[in-house]
Amino acid sequence: MTAQAGGVQLDAHLGRHDVDATDDVADQRLDQTTFTTAQQRGQFSRLVDQRQNVLFVRGRRRCVQQKAGQPRAARPCIYCYTCVSTAYLRQPVRCAVNPDTGFECERSEAAKSLSAPRHVVVIGGGPGGMEAACRLDEAGVKVTLVEAGARLGGTLRFAALAYPPNGDLLDYLIAQIGQSTVDVHCNTPATPDLLRRLAPDAVVVATGARRTMPELPGADLPHVYSGDDLRALMLGDVAGEGARKAGLGTRLAARLGAASGMSANAALIRTATKAWLPLGKRIVILGGELVGVELAEFLAGRGREVTVIEPAPRLGKGLLLVRRMRLLSELKEHGVALQGGVSELAIEPGAVRYKSQDGTVVRVPADHVIVAMGATGDMSLADTLIAQGHRVEVIGDATGVSYIEGVIRGGAEAARRLLGNPPVERAA
């Protein structure tokens, strides 16, 4: 296809807004020429939004058609563009937050087999644990959900601060738990004694990843925060390492937020941090995968000068094609410096030093350094439970960092396996 033809095709996509026409648009698969044309004409975001709106219109229409039957609440779109990206990648359509998309028949045919467990304990109240718990509850299984923290949500709570649509998904999942018969126990660590008392037929381990500070020179300096440090500080955990590194005023603010419940309100925190944030003007983020770049977007929106440094040559791992292209482009437009393929990382007082791809040694000034890397799977609890004779399903980041799509899908597939249903065959 010529560039001119790509422009004509792009115009057709940008100029048609009625429902029938947008249905036609969604069914078409554009090639790279259309992408390139959109970028050259400064209309990439408009093109993406047009295709995203198509799917929203379709979903909204289905909800209206099903309203008389009182269906379950519609899952909120988090605008990750997974559905749109599949068209450009020429893959079967799928959704990051609804693993049934494209597999509705398999979902409708699912049923509890005679071998399905009568009682399942789900350990971990993050998105994967909540997804598994709701699906098992819906199938008539007794479910006990235990969460070591004070609230459900896991790392999705912090993700909702950096990227507001994640908060809609969090609210949806918590609402679904509230409408279910799942027995929820927060502030409840999963211990061998607890499991002996609960006597489940099966256990779902959804405890998330292990996050450790990478072995970097200077990682122990007082102006360096791990992702967990920052999350604890923002969510009012005054006992965390992040609070201990902060000043007295920050600790008092965190304590007040925790005591008043304000730290549980993501929208309030997002608004408050536009006026005050316990971080300096110049921020260096080490780690340019999904977490790092979304955090960069959050901080840049609060007036910080942000540099993202990533050892891998390509930034944005964990983001699908369209969302990645759009976010990285917008970060550059907002002055965020993106450096990939670096080596010899070292943190110094007031700076981060690295060697660029061309061998140049670069020193970036930094009032604070946030390390958004070092997460790995954690099978330790699952291995212990298996050794004790429990039937165990391990899902989510406990098996390795899988981001929101992998976490939600893992919860759904674990429920299918426990119910005795065959796995859904998905394209690679």
N, C-alpha and C positions, 0 to 999 in steps of 0.2 A: 504494500500500500504506500502511495506517495504521501509526503507531508501535507500536500494540498488536500488529498482525499481524507487524510486524518483530520484536517481542520473541518471539513464538511461534516464528517461523522461526529466530531466534537460539538459543532453547532447544533446538530440534531439532538444530541443528548442534553445540551444546556437550554434548549428552547421549548421543550415539550413538558407540560405540567399536568395534563389531565390524567386520571387514573388509568384509563386504557392505554394511553400512550406510554406512561411510565412503566406499565407492565411489559410492554414491548422492549423498552430500554433495558429493563432488568434481565430480560431473557437473552440479550445480545452479549457477546463476549468481545471486549475491545482488546486490541493488541498494543504493543509497546509504542507504536507510532502515535496513538491517541494520547497516551500518557505524556510523551515527549511534547506533542503539540500543546497540550494543556499547560505544561510547565512553562514553555516558551511564551505563551500568551498570558501568563499569570492567572490562569483559571483552574489550576489543579484542584484547589480546595473546593471550588464551586462544582466541579465535575464529581468529586468524591461525595460531596453533600447531596448532590442530585440522586446518585445511585443509592446512598444510604436512605434518603427520604422515600425512595421507591419501596424499599423493604419495610419501612415504618408504615407507609400507607397500606401495604398489603396486610401487615400484622394488625393494624388498627381495624381494617375492614373485617378480618376474621374474628376479632374480638367482638365487634358489633353483631356479627352474624351469630355468634355463639352465646350472646348475652342472655338470651331467654333460658338457656340451659345451665346458667350459673357456673361457668367454668372456673377453674382455679385462676387466681390473679395472674395477669400477663407478666412475664419476666421483663424487667426493664433492660433496654438496650444500653450498653456502656460505651458505644461508639468506638469500639476497637477495630472496626472495619474488617473483621475476620470474614464475614459473609461476602463483602464486596471483593476482598482480596482473592477469594476462591475463583471468582469469575476471571480475573486477570491471570491467575496461575493455571487456569483450565482444570480445576479440581471440582469434585462434587461439593455442593453448597453445604456449609455447616455454620454453627453459631458457637461462639466461645462460652456463652453462659447457658445455652440450652442444648445439651447433647442429643436431644431427640430430633432436632432439626435435620430433615433429610432422612430420618429413620422413624417416622411417625407410625408406620405399620408395625414395626417391631415393638414399639412401645405399647401399642394398643393390644398386641397379642400376648404381652407379658403376663404371667400368672404365677402364683406361689405354688411350688411343687410340694409333694408330700415330704420331701427331704429337707425343706427349708427350715431354718431355726425358728423356734418360738420366741426366743429372747436374745436380743443382740445388744451388746454394750458398744457404743461409739466413743472412742477416746479422742477428744479434740473438737472444739466447737468453732473451728474455722469454716470457710465455705465448703470444703470437701466433706467435712464431718456432718455439717448441716444438710447438705444435699443427700448424702447416704441415709441419714436418719429420717428425713422426710419421705424418701421413696420407700424405705422399709416400713415405716408407719402406715403409709398409704396402702401397702399390700397386706396390712393386718398383723404385722410382726410387732411384738412388744419391744420398745426401744428405750434404752437408758443412755443419755448423753452426758458425759462427764467432761468438764472443762477446768483446767487448773487455774485459769485467770478469773477475774471478777466479772467479765462480760463475754458474750459470744462475739465471734468475728475474727479472732486471730489477727494475722498481719493485714487482713483486709481493712481493719479499722484505720491503720495508718495509711494504707493505699487510698482510702477515701479522702484523706486530707490532701494528698498530692494531686489526686484526680477525682473530682467530685462525682462523676457517673458511677464510680465504684461504690459510693455511698448509697446510691439507689439500689444496687444489687445487694448490699449488706442489709438494708432495711427490708427488702423483699424476703431474703432468706430467714431473717429473724422473725418476720411476720408469719412465714409459713410454719416455722417451729412453734410459734405461739398458737396457731390454729390447729396444730396437731395434738396427738396424745403422747408425744415424746416426753419422757420424764427427764428434766434437765437439772443438772447439779453443777453450778459454778463454784469456784474456789475449792475444787475437789481434785487433787492429784490422783492419778490412777496408780494404785498400789496393789501388790499381790493380795493383801488382806481384803481390800475392797472388792476385788474380782472374785475372791472366794465367797464373800458374802452375797454378791449379786448372782453368782452361779449362771453366767450366760451360756448359751449354746454356741455363740460365736462372738468374736471381737473385731471391730473395725478400728484400726490404728490410723488416726489422721492428725498426728502431733506436729507436723511441719518439719522444716529443715533445721539442721544445726548450723548456727551462725557464729563463726569464730573470726577474730581479727587476723588477717593474713600476716605473715612474717615479713613486715616491711621495716626498713630502718626508720626510726622516729615514730612508729605507730603508738608508742606509749606517751607521747608528748601531750600536755594538758589541753591543747587546742584541737585534738583529734577525736572525733566521735565515730563510733561504729553505727551501722544502721539501727541496731537495737538500742544504743544509747540515745539516739535522736528520737526514736519512736517512744521510748519510755519517758523522755523529757516532755515531748509534745502531748502525750496522753496522761500526764500527771502522776507518773510513777516516781515519787520522791525518794524511793529507796534504791533506784537504779544508778548505775555508774554514770550515766549522763547527767543526772542531777548533782552528783558529787563533783563533777568537773565544772559545773556552772557556778555563777556567782550567787551571793545571798539573795539578791532580788529575784533572780530566776527561780531559785528553790522555793522562795515564799510564794511566787506566782503559781508554780506547779502544785504546791501544797493546797493553795486556795482553790485551784481548779479541780483537784481531786476531791476535796471536802465538799465543794458545792455541787459537784456533778457536771460542771461546765466542760471538763475535759472529755466527757462522753459525747459532747455535741460537736460533730465534725464541722457543721456549717458555722457554728459560733467560733470555733478555733480558726477556720479559714478566714473569717472576717477580722478577728482580733489580730492575727499575725500580719495583716496588711498594715497595721499601725505599729506593732511591736513584735519583734522576733529575737530570741536570745542568741543570735549569731551575728558575726561581724559583716562588714560590707563585702569583703572579697572571700568567696567560697570556692574551694576546689573539691570536686566530687571524684573519688577514685572508683571507677566502675561505670561503664557506659552501657550496661544492659537495660532492660525495661525499667527496673527500679531507679537506676541512676538518672536516666533521661527524664522520667516523669518527675523525679525530685528536682532536677534542674529547672523544669518548667515551673514548678511550684515556687522555687526560690527566686527565679528571674521575675516572676510576677509580683514579688515583694521587694523589688528594687535592689536585689543583690547582683554583684558582678560574678558570674558563674563560669567556671571552666570544668569541663568533663574530660577526664583522662582515662583511657581504656587500653589495656595491653593488646587486645585483639585488634586487627586492622579494621573491623567493621563494628560500628556501634548499633545499638537498638535490638540486640538479641532478645527474643521473647515477644517482639511486636511483629504482627503480620505486615505484608508488603505495603499496603496503602497507609495504614496508621504509622508505620515506621517512616515512610517517605514524607508524610505530612508533618509529623512531629519534629523530625530532624531539620526539615526546612524552616519550620516556625521558630525553632530554637536559634538557628543562625540569624533569622530576621530580628530576633530580640537580643542579639549581641552575645549569645552564649558561645563560648569557644569550645569546639569539639576536637579532641586530639585522640586519634586511634593509632594502633600499632606501635605504642611506646614501649620502652624497656628501661631497666635500671631505675625503677621508681624509688624515691627516697623522700621522706618527710623531714623538713628542717624547721627550726623556729621561724615562723613567719613566711614559710614558702614550701613549695613542692618542687623537687628536681627530677627530671627524667631525660632520657635520650630519645629523640624523635626518630622517625623511620629513616631519615637521611643521615643519621649519626650525630646531629647537632645536640649539644647539651642545653636544655632549656630550664629556666628557673621561673616558676609562676608564684607571685606573691599570694599569700593566703592568711586571712585572719582566722579562718576555721577550715578544717579538712574533714570531710565526711567520707568514710570508707563504705561504699555500697557494693561490696564483693566479699567472697569468702563463705557463701552459703553452700552447704552440701546436704545430701540425704542423711537421715538418721534412723537406722533400723534397730537401734539398741533395745528399745522397749518391745518392739515386735519380736525380736529374737528371744528375748526373755520369756514372753508369753507363749511362744511356740514351744520352747523348752519345757514349759510347765504343762503342756498338753492342750492348750487352747487352740481352737480353730480360728485363724487370724487372716484378715484381709488388710493389706497395707495400701494406703492411698495417698495421693497428694505429694507434697514436697518431702515427706518422709522417705520417699523412694528416689528423690533427686528433684531439683528445682524444675517445676513443670508449669508455672504461671497459672493464671486463672482458668484458662481453657483446660489444661491438663488436670487441674485440681477438681473442677466441677465434673468433668467427664469421668475421672477416676471414682468419684463418689457414686455416680450413676451406674458405672459398670460393676463396682463392688456389690451394689444392691442387686443387680441382675444375677451375678454369680451366686450370691447367698440365697436368692429366691429359686435357684435351679434353672434359670433361663440361659440359653446359649448366648455367647458374646456377640455383640453387633459387629459385623464385618465392615470395617472402614477402609477407605482408600488410603494409601500411603501418602 
